[in-house]
Amino acid sequence: MTKLKGIDKDKSTDLDEIDKRGKRGRPRGKATQTVYEALRSEILTLEVKPGEYLDETLLEKRFGVSRTPIREALIRLQSDRLVRFSANRGHFVEVVSIEQVPRIFEAMDLYQAAVFRLAARWHEPEALVDLREINEAYRKAAETGDYKTMAEMNHQFHLRIGKASGNVFLAEAYETLLNCSIRLSYLMFQKASTQPTAQVEYYLRVYHEHNEMIELIAAGDGDRLEEISIKHTQLFCDRISAFINSRSEFRTEPTNFFDHEGD
């Protein structure tokens, strides 16, 4: 691994201060942060659907704030790849394109392997505690068929590993990919909620792979973590592929209303 001479990771206060100032333009104002967090949650959980128009005037009325924090929050969501802006149409929730799914998993393979390897090297003891608690929450949600909580706990589990990597730049890129994958998870879980028995084996496998990841991080075994990372991504990819192939609406050419920007 490439090292910079004279820099001690434990004393990287300058980088810590950069992180505290907010990642990728994270909203600093309370109003902006409130709008951002609310919309982000609704987009990730598909309460606000892909392609849905985000009317700034309606958002002002809903949150009781001025136009400035609304726009700041939308800009932040654009950087998260959750919102898209069209000059003639305004802001829309980013579309989940089936054609992009293979590219998402290609990127996930690369970023996740790197994040896991760094987490094995740089993690703090509290990261292991957090990961075990999150994974147990995932298991409990699976046992009760709470698919929304399952998706969120799986998301939080991987975000926590990203944080444990100690590399804010890599963790941010990884989070962007996770934002794409959690929306795919919710799409899949919508079907799973109608066929709970068929999904039990899959959810238990995810839980056990998470436990294995935790132990490998604790042991500092970056090589084995990279192997399980690839296997874990493939498991999710296979489930998403099966879900897409089972849905007739995904077997037709999707409509993309962003193809006509000049209209």
Secondary structure by P-SEA (a helix, b strand, c coil): cccccccccccaaaaaaaaaaccccccccaaaaaaaaaaaaaaaaccccccccccaaaaaaaacccaaaaaaaaaaaaaaccbbbbcccccccccccccaaaaaaaaaaaaaaaaaaaaaccccaaaaaaaaaaaaaaaaaaaacaaaaaaaaaaaaaaaaaaacccaaaaaaaaaaaaaaaaaaaaaaaaaaaccccaaaaaaaaaaaaaaaaaaaaaccaaaaaaaaaaaaaaaaaaaaaaaaaccccccbbbbccccccc
